[in-house]
């Protein structure tokens, strides 16, 4: 993995050491987002699409797309998350990739990418990632994105700690806390992890990193620079917070 964002994906405890607790910590429902993607693909006469799930996580969204009849390839920069996605979707091809450098060729009717583009903090990374996602599409294909919206993210980054506890089975639990602040157009994220057994902390770790949310204008601009002539940006779908955008882009009208 050569890009800074891919290194974060590979080493962040949330995606590596504690990948087994990912589904217990991220509980936004899958169905609304997958239904929206499926509906757009049906309208584009691609009811049985070939899909690349770029940044697949543990494969929850991929599994739901497969259940609707699509063929999905899994892609992620985290070996641990990709392994779990492969277990969930055993018939899917699993690809360990850096979105900023991947070159898979135009083999897909659709590419889905949720959250990952927020980890690209430089203009070069963002341009490369979007260009590579677009390059995976066949003529008439659609790109589906979920990203953080800049102004709503700024307002939500209040510096307060937010805590979640995940059941690890038996008498174990993962206590996860995150604190986010806003500095110079970037989200500064501080994470703390505690593994407790029988109420006693047995392992602790911390991880700090930076994210860069997107404005609608920036999204539209970078997509159009990479050949997307039809860009539809609306509020996030299936999210419990209001700081997300749902994006559908294509080379031609869907």
C-alpha positions, 0 to 999 in steps of 0.5 A: 500500500503506497498512499497515506490513506491506504496506510491508515486503512491498514493500521487503524485498530478499527480496521485491523486489530479490532476488525471483529467488532466492526459490525457491532460498532457500525450499526447503520442499516444496510438496506436503505443504501443498497435499495437506493443503489439497486433502484438506480441500477434497475432504472439504468437497465442493469438489474443484474450488474457487475459491481465493484465494492471499493472499500467493502469493509466486512461485506455487509453491503456487498452481501445485500447487493448479491442477494438482489442478484448482482455479482460483486467483487470485494476491494479494501486496503485492510486485510482483516476487513477483506477477510471478513467480507470474504467469509460473508461473501464466499463466492465474491472475488476479494482484492487487496487494493489501494484505491489511489493506485489500483488499475483494475480496468473497465470491467464493472457496470457499477462501482460503490464506495462508502466513506473511504474517500474521506480518508484522502486528505490531499488533492492528489489522493482525491483526484487519483482515487476518483479517477481510478474508480471511474476507470473501473466502469464500463460505458454507461456504468454508474459510480455510487459514493457516500461521503462526509459533507464538509459544513455539516461535518464541521458543525458536528466536530464539537470535540466531545467524546462519543462512546460505544461498547461492543460485545466481544462474546463471553465476558469480553467487551470493546470500549470504543471512544472517539473525539473529533475536532475541526482544524483548517478544513480537516477533521482531527480524529482521536480514537481510544480502544479498551478491551475488558474481560470480566470488567477488567481492562486487558488491552488499551490502544489509541489512534489519531488520524485526519479526514477531509470531508467534501463540499458538493462543489468539489465533488461535482468538479472532480467527478466531471474532470474524470469524465462524469457528465451526469452527477446527482448529489443528495443527502445521505441515505441510511445514515443516523447523522446528517453529515453525509452525501449520496452521490450517483455519477455516470458518463451518460444519462442513467 
